[in-house]
Amino acid sequence: MSYPPSNYRRAFLQFLAGSPLLTTYEAFAAEVEETLGEKLTDPSQVINIFEMEDIAREKIPPAHYGYLISGTDSDGSLHANRMGYTRFQIRPRRLVNVRNIDTSINFLGAEAGSPIFTSPVGSCGGFHKDSDIGVARATAAKNHHMILSTQASDPIEDVMAARDGKGMWFQLYSTNRWENTVAMLQRAERAGCTTVCFTIDLPSGRNVETQTLWQRVDDRFCEECHYDGKQKPMMEGLPPAGLVDPALTWDVIGRMKDATSMNVMVKGLETAEDADAAVRAGCDGIIVSNHGGRATDTGRGTIECLPEVIAAVRGRIPVMVDGGIRRGTDVFKALALGATAVGIGRPYCWGLGAFGQAGVERVLDLLDREFRITMGGSGVTSLAQLSNDYILDTGMRNPDEFTSFVP
Ligand SMILES: Cc1cc2nc3c(=O)[nH]c(=O)nc-3n(C[C@H](O)[C@H](O)[C@H](O)COP(=O)(O)O)c2cc1C
């Protein structure tokens, strides 16, 4: 688990933050900015995702930061997502002409210059005032595809407008009121989304201990998140309902396909059995995901789950993966193991929390650069060339590989 810092600076900031009754993000951010002299203030100077994380940790209010980094239970799956990548090594080829490298993708209405998507993250307004619209502008500027959360802080129509005509996918929590589910599907479709990513990995809640620990050191009331009766924009005008329906089974996919003409992807499966069930149910795509280690604490990294899902799907529908991607080499490994594209969650939120839209852009630039270096360095010039032949599965995680990052 990640324990909140108990250093004097944090305590001083909390003291500065003043009223325990009401604190907006802006008030906190202004105070933090003043004391941030020793940290980088220019996003272009940030060297990698880990340094961005470091800056974000100082700038995001502790309770919100705890929400962002938390896994479940002892954060076993969160840790596994990262460590899983150390199992797989890259087998590069030399003396290949790699002057021109093409990383573009085009599937299910997602057209982008990079296979790195931003996965849906709820309540982005709690990390920076630029919020989801900042993420939309950044992803559009850098030509990346975006998936917007049901729990987004900004209305889907405004976020779509900020995408500059580049389109977007919508992530759905199917509530326990079917008419709400249908209303959200129709609204997303009207807004111009081509694909809905239906999240299926949280049927029974979760035990977020890291989040709770961070909230203990920051119990101020944040109006951005929690004033009485506040609903997320996607729920506005809908009757009250639970966020998920614990009774759903695979037949819901057919009902969803009847209710929308968007493609229906499932997000949050980890096994060959479920991959097969998804194909049989008529899904148009799969995102192998454990909610960034925030769903069941399985202890399995998503990259370790990917090969069995790819084998079960046999190329019939596209498969994406997210969870623990922090390096261009991770993207390379996932695509070589059969993913069509990958998603990142926390990395872009660290960029957002650290510098707003500019920080998200920097995160995308960093990962794109590292990925292209890995492509060229491995003798690969297009995503279609990537295959298992470029990977060695050692069957064992290597705890020594990460010197600069301990999850
Ligand atoms: C703070 C936070 C909020 C999230 N909210 C959602 C959400 O609303 N819907 C969803 O399907 N996944 C959600 N996720 C999961 C992400 O879409 C994604 O699967 C995960 O972050 C990928 O792992 P990574 O953070 O290690 O990159 C959330 C993740 C985080 C960290």
The ligand as an SDF file (V2000), in Angstrom:
LIG
                    3D

 31 33  0  0  0  0  0  0  0  0999 V2000
   -8.7010    7.4860  -10.4500 C   0  0  0  0  0  0  0  0  0  0  0  0
   -9.1880    6.4730  -11.4230 C   0  0  0  0  0  0  0  0  0  0  0  0
  -10.5100    6.5100  -11.8380 C   0  0  0  0  0  0  0  0  0  0  0  0
  -10.9620    5.5880  -12.7730 C   0  0  0  0  0  0  0  0  0  0  0  0
  -12.2500    5.6820  -13.2220 N   0  0  0  0  0  0  0  0  0  0  0  0
  -12.6900    4.7890  -14.1310 C   0  0  0  0  0  0  0  0  0  0  0  0
  -14.0000    4.8920  -14.6610 C   0  0  0  0  0  0  0  0  0  0  0  0
  -14.7440    5.8180  -14.3410 O   0  0  0  0  0  0  0  0  0  0  0  0
  -14.4130    3.9290  -15.5310 N   0  0  0  0  0  0  0  0  0  0  0  0
  -13.5930    2.8950  -15.9240 C   0  0  0  0  0  0  0  0  0  0  0  0
  -14.0090    2.0420  -16.7040 O   0  0  0  0  0  0  0  0  0  0  0  0
  -12.3340    2.8080  -15.4650 N   0  0  0  0  0  0  0  0  0  0  0  0
  -11.8650    3.7200  -14.5960 C   0  0  0  0  0  0  0  0  0  0  0  0
  -10.5760    3.6430  -14.1660 N   0  0  0  0  0  0  0  0  0  0  0  0
   -9.6890    2.6050  -14.7340 C   0  0  0  0  0  0  0  0  0  0  0  0
   -8.9710    3.1300  -15.9830 C   0  0  0  0  0  0  0  0  0  0  0  0
   -9.8650    3.2670  -17.0530 O   0  0  0  0  0  0  0  0  0  0  0  0
   -7.8580    2.1870  -16.4320 C   0  0  0  0  0  0  0  0  0  0  0  0
   -8.3870    0.9010  -16.5810 O   0  0  0  0  0  0  0  0  0  0  0  0
   -6.6610    2.1460  -15.4850 C   0  0  0  0  0  0  0  0  0  0  0  0
   -6.4230    3.4080  -14.9220 O   0  0  0  0  0  0  0  0  0  0  0  0
   -5.4250    1.6740  -16.2260 C   0  0  0  0  0  0  0  0  0  0  0  0
   -4.3610    1.4930  -15.3310 O   0  0  0  0  0  0  0  0  0  0  0  0
   -3.2150    2.5820  -15.0770 P   0  0  0  0  0  0  0  0  0  0  0  0
   -3.8120    3.6410  -14.2240 O   0  0  0  0  0  0  0  0  0  0  0  0
   -2.1620    1.8010  -14.3750 O   0  0  0  0  0  0  0  0  0  0  0  0
   -2.7530    3.1010  -16.4130 O   0  0  0  0  0  0  0  0  0  0  0  0
  -10.0970    4.5780  -13.2520 C   0  0  0  0  0  0  0  0  0  0  0  0
   -8.7760    4.5520  -12.8320 C   0  0  0  0  0  0  0  0  0  0  0  0
   -8.3090    5.4930  -11.9420 C   0  0  0  0  0  0  0  0  0  0  0  0
   -6.8580    5.4590  -11.5360 C   0  0  0  0  0  0  0  0  0  0  0  0
  1  2  1  0
  2  3  1  0
  2 30  2  0
  3  4  2  0
  4  5  1  0
  4 28  1  0
  5  6  2  0
  6  7  1  0
  6 13  1  0
  7  8  2  0
  7  9  1  0
  9 10  1  0
 10 11  2  0
 10 12  1  0
 12 13  2  0
 13 14  1  0
 14 15  1  0
 14 28  1  0
 15 16  1  0
 16 17  1  0
 16 18  1  0
 18 19  1  0
 18 20  1  0
 20 21  1  0
 20 22  1  0
 22 23  1  0
 23 24  1  0
 24 25  2  0
 24 26  1  0
 24 27  1  0
 28 29  2  0
 29 30  1  0
 30 31  1  0
M  END
$$$$
